[in-house]
Amino acid sequence: CCSKIPNMSRELKVSDASSSSATDVERGPAQFLRVVLAIGGLKCGCCESGISKAFRNIPAIKNHQVNIVLARVEFDLDIGLLSIDEAVSQLSRITGYTFEKQEEPEGQILEVLVNNPRHILEGGKPYGVLLIDPSSLFQHTVRIHYDAKLIGARDVFEYYQQLIPGQDLQLAHPRDHPSLVIGAHQTKKACIMFAVSLLFTIPVLVLAWAFDQTNLTYAHASLALATVVQLIATREFVPGALKTLIYSQSFEMDFLVALSTTTAYVFSVVLYVYQVKGRPLSLETRSFFETSTLLVTLILLGRVVNEFARLRAAKAVSFRSLQAEQALLIISGHNLPREFRTIDARLLQYGDSFKIPPHTRIVTDGDVIYGGSEVDESVMTGESLPVAKGLGHKVYAGTVNGSGELIVTLTALPHENSISKIAAMVESAELSKPKVQALADQIAGWFVPAIMAIGTIVLLTWVLVERYGQRQASWQQAVITAITYAIATLIVSCPCAIGLAVPMVVLIAGGVSARYGIIFRDSQKLEIARNATDIVFDKTGTLTTGQLTVVEAVFHIALENEVKGLIMGLLADSKHPVATATYKWLEENRQNRAKEGIRINPAEIVAINSVPGGGVEGVCTKTKVLVRAGNPAWLSVKVLDSPHTILCVTVAGGLVATFRLQDRPRFAAGGVVKLLAERGITVHMISGDSAGAVNEIAHTLSISKQQTHSRLKPGDKQKYIQSLQENGRVVLFVGDGTNDSVALKQADVGVHMNHGSDVAKSASDVVLMTTRLLDIPILLDISQAAFRRIMFNFGWSAVYNLVAILMAAGAFVKFRIPPAYAGLGELVSVLPVVFIAFQLRW
């Protein structure tokens, strides 16, 4: 595929773990790499404890995170102690599962099919092609690594196409995401195992229920058929159970299944032997093969449903499926009518323009250069109303065009567009776990030993009850009856629902929130957000539009045009809203003066330094004087307070200009503040702006003066949030600028509005893909809804296991779960968990 290998197959990057690790004097400091592997062979939601224990037992692995729903694991690996291949081999040997790794490529990859791969190897490498992977020369597939900034995918493809006369060079079929590939494989395997088991179980049931059980011919046939079913069960459950027990010293659900199914089969064989000898152990229990086979088959049915649920969940939150596969490439430049041809979207490259017909999905991010339409951006923002698009407007991959036609120039390749970025953030968050997961892991870790103890108690209890109770049964009959109760108890219990209770909900909730344009970068915050008692908003660009306008400009010296040139040179590259608005006003003024024959030339400013919460400063190369622009407090300038944002400019320490700018609240900001207050949440507004401007917005939005603070530097914002937390408050902070980064980190939940700086985004826990403030209540609602479902799942798991174990153990005289049907336990316990998690989508 013409993209970077997805991070979820395997991701390598330098980890922070190295900073906290001890240094070995002989081998130097630890060198940690972050590795993400796909896991093959997971069978249920309770496999995580064994895997986690195996990871903890390998000294070279730190900070591991397992996602059982998506079958992925992420960890820091000390490559000085263990190589990646050695780690994968060791993990596979210890756990019994398979781990897939894939080298992260240098540059992008173009995967092509060709009859004779040697033609490509001998064809050389054009400028920009980094590597032709020789390890991929199988099944006529060649992987070409290239730098998309130096050479385009289409140019690479056409270069090698010219070198292969008479051969049909084609793009390889796009690779699905590893989680979906493994999920599909696991589901297919589970279906095959179930089908084979069912095929041999049905004749056993017919022989047991429709024919005379005293006929030895039927008994022989049942033994043969049941042995095949037991071989399937042994292959599926025993190796993993033994490896987990030996290497991780822990019991998993596989151990319970292996123990109960093997016990049922051995018990059946014992009954069969005595029957063949003409001395049946029990007249009531002449044959038990139908129980052992049906037990295995129903367990395998539960695994099929489990795999389908996990695969469906992975597909439900997969944003990569929104990527269109074909593009209509414009090939006739700017001439009208434009000609185009259909190409694979992977062959798009920088500089391309493409056509978007009506009612089609937009291929990748770009700017509209011709046409007009309405675009449904609900997949990105959750907003159902279409957005008007015309000349100069941006469009995003995965969104759907309306009734008009658009011509768009590409700004991002498919591997780096909005879909890919959202998918990467969602997939990264899926590996983190909320704190409530620790409770689930603890319960699942003790579950199997507890059930084994309960099973033993049930066995002994029923032996005594049968022997010394009303029936006064023989020891032989008492043991036979007790074994049936013990087998049913062991197999009907199911920790899978407990293991899936949290990750299934977190996975679906992450996908649902992403559909609203809310990206949780850390799933722990999904649990915390619902508890927010205080929400602190930054003012500029968060509660306000950040699109300021200059309402007054005062120059304090006669050389007005020279001062304008200095200010333009200083603010040209600044991204701060105040600086951007001021520069825009100066540029418009310059153009107007140019019409009058007066030229204003931006000065060359060097050594530019931005001071968060203060302003920006630099040195003019021509006059060597220091030019500074910022708030009056930073410049130590006294000005009259006003309901405006004030920008002052000094040259060599002297005030030369003062700008007054006005901002306006965002749409629905007042409604959001009111809605949050009605929920009992205290709303705060903090800013580095002047008191007059801050108080004006606070008054407009009905925010109390006690919760409004101005002239705060980044460190002051952090201290303010910290003071709230020290009083036991749970703080959610919403900001967008670089100067908000410290506050975003300090808050219990840091929310970043995506139009802001990348520095702030990296410090945040949640990213809002839109500037819509109504996303804040939605974020809280999703957090609350997810928590309710997690608690319901825990409650259901507890109720199911309590009732099912009591019924299987014979605690209810008139109601009992026979061993043959105890295998339905996984199905009955997991289905409600899956349904409740999926209900979040509706």
Salt bridges, closest charged atoms under 4 A:
GLU11 OE2 - LYS13 NZ 3.04
ASP24 OD2 - ARG27 NE 3.98
GLU48 OE2 - LYS433 NZ 2.68
GLU74 OE2 - ARG34 NE 2.66
ASP76 OD1 - ARG34 NH1 3.05
ASP78 OD2 - ARG27 NH2 2.55
ASP85 OD1 - LYS101 NZ 2.48
GLU103 OE1 - ARG10 NH1 3.77
GLU111 OE2 - ARG143 NH1 2.78
GLU111 OE2 - ARG175 NH2 2.81
ASP133 OD2 - ARG143 NE 3.81
GLU158 OE2 - ARG341 NH2 3.52
GLU236 OE2 - ARG235 NH1 3.35
ASP254 OD2 - LYS43 NZ 3.71
ASP254 OD1 - ARG303 NH1 3.57
GLU284 OE2 - ARG471 NH2 3.42
GLU307 OE1 - ARG310 NH2 3.27
ASP344 OD2 - ARG346 NH2 2.93
ASP352 OD2 - ARG154 NH1 2.79
ASP367 OD1 - LYS394 NZ 3.14
GLU377 OE2 - LYS389 NZ 2.90
GLU383 OE1 - ARG772 NH1 3.55
GLU405 OE1 - LYS355 NZ 3.45
GLU416 OE1 - HIS415 NE2 3.73
GLU427 OE2 - HIS177 NE2 3.36
GLU427 OE1 - ARG320 NH2 2.89
GLU430 OE1 - ARG72 NH1 3.83
ASP441 OD2 - LYS433 NZ 3.16
GLU466 OE1 - ARG471 NH1 2.97
ASP534 OD2 - HIS684 NE2 2.66
ASP534 OD1 - ARG729 NE 2.58
ASP538 OD1 - LYS717 NZ 3.19
GLU552 OE1 - ARG660 NE 2.99
GLU560 OE2 - LYS564 NZ 2.83
GLU587 OE2 - ARG590 NH2 3.06
GLU596 OE1 - ARG593 NE 3.36
GLU617 OE1 - ARG628 NE 3.04
ASP689 OD2 - LYS539 NZ 3.19
ASP736 OD2 - HIS755 NE2 3.09
ASP740 OD1 - LYS717 NZ 2.85
ASP775 OD1 - ARG772 NH2 2.65
ASP781 OD1 - ARG679 NH1 2.95
GLU826 OE1 - ARG303 NE 3.00
